[in-house]
């Protein structure tokens, strides 16, 4: 994807390319709970299989792809002017691509669009972070709208990651904040030694809830 063109043009390219995708490993069970089973009614199965069969032999493509594109377009249509304005203000291709991917994901769901952050490395690193989570020192939290079940915040000592801090959190949040550092702005200068306050001895332990 290049920075040329409009949001809508790049969005429709993403939608078109997603037509044949069928991801089966693109769902966060811990956050959203068990995935809903897809309908297995004979009529639905036959309709889906028939469309795919016609597609592979070069028939039926126009109608099925058109419906796929129209559904995705109607999802963004009410906010298209704002999305175009935001897209134009983004200064790099990665940011533009992320905006397009997020919009497509919201329109079509996890079976058709995979966000760039979702990778094998992500889940391998989260698996390693789980070993830092206490199994006894846990804070239960109320259920929130983004979680299917209440989160349990385990005490996590991050000193093994060369981060002198202890948090009550979940592995995926620790990964985003401290490992991937997804909120760090690369355009800001890094602090130098002269910017840091003079040392006054060891700092007291800090415990955060994230």
C-alpha positions as CSV (number, residue, x, y, z in Angstrom):
1,X,0.0,0.0,0.0
2,X,1.3,3.5,-0.9
3,X,0.4,6.9,0.5
4,X,-1.2,7.8,-2.9
5,X,-5.0,7.6,-3.4
6,X,-7.8,8.0,-1.0
7,X,-9.0,6.1,2.0
8,X,-11.9,4.7,0.1
9,X,-9.7,3.4,-2.8
10,X,-7.3,1.6,-0.4
11,X,-10.2,0.3,1.7
12,X,-11.9,-1.2,-1.3
13,X,-8.7,-2.9,-2.4
14,X,-8.5,-4.4,1.1
15,X,-12.1,-5.5,0.9
16,X,-11.6,-7.1,-2.5
17,X,-8.5,-8.9,-1.4
18,X,-10.3,-10.3,1.7
19,X,-13.0,-12.0,-0.4
20,X,-11.4,-15.5,-0.5
21,X,-9.8,-15.3,3.0
22,X,-11.1,-17.6,5.8
23,X,-8.9,-17.2,8.9
24,X,-9.4,-19.8,11.6
25,X,-6.7,-18.5,14.0
26,X,-7.6,-14.9,14.3
27,X,-9.9,-14.8,17.4
28,X,-9.0,-13.9,21.0
29,X,-10.9,-16.4,23.1
30,X,-9.5,-15.0,26.4
31,X,-11.0,-11.6,25.6
32,X,-14.2,-12.4,23.8
33,X,-15.1,-15.8,25.0
34,X,-15.8,-18.8,22.8
35,X,-16.5,-17.9,19.2
36,X,-20.0,-18.3,18.1
37,X,-20.6,-21.3,15.9
38,X,-21.3,-20.6,12.3
39,X,-24.7,-21.6,10.9
40,X,-24.6,-25.2,9.6
41,X,-28.0,-25.2,8.1
42,X,-28.1,-27.1,4.8
43,X,-29.4,-24.0,2.9
44,X,-26.5,-21.8,4.2
45,X,-23.9,-24.5,3.6
46,X,-25.1,-25.1,0.0
47,X,-25.3,-21.4,-0.7
48,X,-21.7,-20.8,0.5
49,X,-20.3,-23.9,-1.2
50,X,-22.2,-23.1,-4.4
51,X,-20.8,-19.5,-4.6
52,X,-17.3,-20.7,-4.0
53,X,-17.5,-23.4,-6.6
54,X,-18.9,-20.9,-9.2
55,X,-16.1,-18.5,-8.2
56,X,-13.3,-21.0,-8.9
57,X,-14.6,-21.8,-12.3
58,X,-15.1,-18.1,-13.2
59,X,-18.8,-17.9,-12.8
60,X,-20.8,-16.1,-10.2
61,X,-17.9,-13.8,-9.3
62,X,-19.5,-10.6,-10.2
63,X,-22.6,-10.9,-8.1
64,X,-20.9,-12.4,-5.0
65,X,-18.0,-10.0,-4.9
66,X,-20.3,-7.1,-5.6
67,X,-22.4,-8.0,-2.5
68,X,-19.2,-8.4,-0.5
69,X,-18.0,-5.0,-1.5
70,X,-21.4,-3.3,-1.1
71,X,-21.7,-4.6,2.5
72,X,-18.3,-3.3,3.4
73,X,-18.9,0.1,1.8
74,X,-22.2,0.6,3.6
75,X,-20.4,0.1,6.9
76,X,-18.1,3.1,6.4
77,X,-20.4,5.3,4.3
78,X,-21.8,7.3,7.2
79,X,-18.3,8.3,8.3
80,X,-16.5,8.4,4.9
81,X,-15.8,12.1,4.9
82,X,-14.2,11.9,8.4
83,X,-12.2,8.9,7.5
84,X,-10.9,10.6,4.3
85,X,-9.9,13.6,6.4
86,X,-8.1,11.4,8.9
87,X,-6.4,9.3,6.2
88,X,-5.1,12.5,4.5
89,X,-3.6,13.7,7.8
90,X,-1.6,10.5,8.5
91,X,2.0,11.0,7.4
92,X,3.3,7.5,6.8
93,X,2.1,4.3,5.0
94,X,2.0,2.2,8.1
95,X,-0.5,4.5,9.8
96,X,-2.6,4.7,6.7
97,X,-2.6,0.9,6.3
98,X,-3.5,0.5,10.0
99,X,-6.5,2.8,9.5
100,X,-7.7,0.8,6.5
101,X,-7.2,-2.6,8.2
102,X,-9.1,-1.5,11.3
103,X,-12.0,-0.3,9.3
104,X,-12.1,-3.5,7.2
105,X,-11.8,-5.6,10.3
106,X,-14.8,-3.8,11.9
107,X,-16.8,-4.2,8.7
108,X,-16.0,-7.9,7.9
109,X,-14.8,-9.5,11.2
110,X,-12.0,-11.7,12.2
111,X,-12.5,-14.4,9.5
112,X,-11.7,-12.0,6.7
113,X,-9.2,-9.5,8.1
114,X,-6.1,-10.0,10.2
115,X,-4.5,-7.0,11.8
116,X,-0.7,-6.6,11.5
117,X,-0.2,-6.9,15.2
118,X,-1.6,-10.4,15.3
119,X,1.3,-12.7,14.6
120,X,2.9,-15.9,15.9
121,X,5.6,-13.8,17.7
122,X,2.9,-11.9,19.6
123,X,1.3,-15.1,21.0
124,X,4.7,-16.7,21.7
125,X,5.8,-13.7,23.7
126,X,2.5,-13.6,25.6
127,X,3.0,-17.2,26.5
128,X,6.3,-16.4,28.0
129,X,4.8,-13.5,29.9
130,X,2.2,-15.9,31.5
131,X,5.1,-17.5,33.3
132,X,5.7,-14.2,35.1
133,X,2.1,-14.1,36.4
134,X,1.5,-15.1,40.0
135,X,-1.0,-17.9,40.5
136,X,-1.8,-16.8,44.1
137,X,-1.6,-13.0,44.2
138,X,-4.5,-12.0,42.0
139,X,-7.0,-9.1,41.9
140,X,-10.4,-9.9,40.5
141,X,-12.0,-7.1,38.4
142,X,-15.6,-6.4,37.4
143,X,-16.6,-7.5,34.0
144,X,-16.3,-4.8,31.4
145,X,-17.8,-4.4,27.9
146,X,-14.5,-5.4,26.2
147,X,-14.2,-8.7,28.0
148,X,-16.5,-11.7,27.9
149,X,-15.5,-12.7,31.4
150,X,-14.1,-10.7,34.4
151,X,-10.3,-10.3,34.1
152,X,-8.0,-11.5,36.9
153,X,-5.0,-9.2,37.3
154,X,-2.1,-11.3,38.4
155,X,1.0,-9.8,40.1
156,X,3.8,-9.7,37.6
157,X,7.4,-8.9,38.4
158,X,9.0,-7.5,35.2
159,X,12.6,-7.3,36.5
160,X,13.5,-10.3,34.3
161,X,12.6,-8.1,31.3
162,X,15.0,-5.4,32.7
163,X,12.0,-3.3,33.7
164,X,12.2,-2.5,37.5
165,X,8.5,-2.5,38.1
166,X,5.7,-4.8,39.5
167,X,2.2,-4.6,38.1
168,X,-1.1,-6.3,38.5
169,X,-2.2,-6.9,35.0
170,X,-2.8,-9.5,32.2
171,X,0.0,-10.7,29.9
172,X,-1.4,-9.0,26.7
173,X,-1.6,-5.6,28.4
174,X,2.0,-6.0,29.7
175,X,3.1,-7.0,26.2
176,X,1.5,-3.9,24.6
177,X,2.8,-1.4,27.1
178,X,6.3,-2.7,28.0
179,X,7.4,-5.1,25.2
180,X,5.9,-3.8,22.0
181,X,5.7,-0.2,23.5
182,X,2.9,0.5,21.1
183,X,2.1,3.9,22.6
184,X,5.7,5.1,22.2
185,X,6.1,7.9,19.7
186,X,9.2,7.3,17.6
187,X,9.3,11.0,16.6
188,X,10.1,12.2,20.1
189,X,13.7,12.5,21.2
190,X,14.9,10.0,23.8
191,X,15.9,11.4,27.2
192,X,19.6,11.8,27.7
193,X,21.5,11.4,31.0
194,X,21.4,15.2,31.7
195,X,17.6,15.1,31.5
196,X,17.3,12.6,34.3
197,X,17.0,13.6,38.0
198,X,20.0,12.9,40.2
199,X,20.0,9.5,42.0
200,X,18.9,9.6,45.6
201,X,19.4,5.9,46.3
202,X,17.2,2.9,45.6
203,X,13.6,3.7,44.8
204,X,10.7,2.2,46.8
205,X,8.8,-0.6,45.1
206,X,6.1,0.6,42.9
207,X,3.0,-1.5,42.2
208,X,0.7,-0.5,39.4
209,X,-2.7,-1.9,38.3
210,X,-2.9,-2.0,34.5
